[in-house]
Amino acid sequence: MISEPLKSKFKISPTASLVLCLANELYRDGKTCQAYVENIDTSEGESLVKSFKQVFEHSESIAILRKRYIRHLFEDYAKQFPKFQVCILGAGLDPLSLYLLEQYHDQIETIFEVDMESMDEKRAMYTKLIGDNDKLKLITHDATDIDPLLVEIKKMGYHTSIPTIFLLEGFVYYISRDKFSTLLEN
């Protein structure tokens, strides 16, 4: 269910815009990912990409390779498990969940996206593009505050008995080594 574009594009931070611009080619893979990105104002990121390329010409390739490898890991995981959950910490505005739902809809039990900002806006865009989807849970929460987060995702339907991929792409840069260790332990 993909509907018409939003009346105005969603304005995002330059950093978030940069990431979406660097990996733009990947968002053409699926119809919903492409429609999602088309509803976001990435103009600030476009100028940052030009600056990045002047400093390091392969910056775009590195971002794409990292995201392609994550997709490859999901492909391998899907071959191993008939049903699984996904928990994306520091999800930001990346539309990975849309891609995963297109590719592995029947295998995915639930996708939990966790971030401190923009979850309401992202939820509105997701709803506009794919309608209400019980498999997708967006949670506004500090992902470094582990114990309350685990309580929250359990309330939202997380099952410890179902294989789960925890994705922390780009997230670990924002937390201390101690918090990262605690997160992995829990």
C-alpha positions, 0 to 999 in steps of 0.5 A, a space after each residue: 500500500 503506497 500512497 501519494 507523497 506527503 504534502 511537504 517533505 519532512 525536514 531532517 538534521 544535516 547528519 541524518 540527511 547525510 547518511 540517507 544521501 550516502 546510501 541513496 542507491 540502496 533506497 531504490 531497491 524497494 518501492 516503499 523505501 524509495 517512496 519513503 526517501 522521496 518524502 524527506 528533504 535531504 537537501 542539506 545532506 546533498 551538500 555534505 556529500 559533496 564536501 565528504 567526497 572532496 575529503 574522502 572520495 570513497 565515503 559513499 562507497 563505504 556507507 553503501 558497502 556497510 549497508 549492503 553487508 547488513 542486508 547480506 547478514 539478514 539474508 543469511 539469518 533468514 535462511 537459518 530461521 523460519 521466524 525471527 525478530 529484529 531490534 534496531 537500536 538508534 534506528 534514526 530515519 533509515 528505512 531498513 524496516 521497510 526493506 525487511 518487510 518487503 523481503 522477509 514479511 512472512 518470516 519477520 515476527 516483529 521489528 522494533 525500531 528504537 531511537 530518541 528522536 523522530 519516531 513520531 514523524 517516522 511512524 506517520 510516514 510509515 503509516 502513510 506508505 504501508 498503513 498500520 502494520 502490527 509487525 512494526 513497532 517504533 519506540 521513542 526511548 534512550 537505547 542506552 538505558 537498557 533495563 527500561 528499554 527491555 521492559 518496553 520492548 517486552 510490553 510491545 511484543 518482544 519474545 525471548 524465545 524467538 531468534 532476534 537480530 539486534 542491529 546497532 549500525 552507527 549507534 555505538 559511536 554515540 555511547 561509552 564503552 561501558 554502556 556498550 558492554 552493558 548493552 551486549 551483556 543484557 
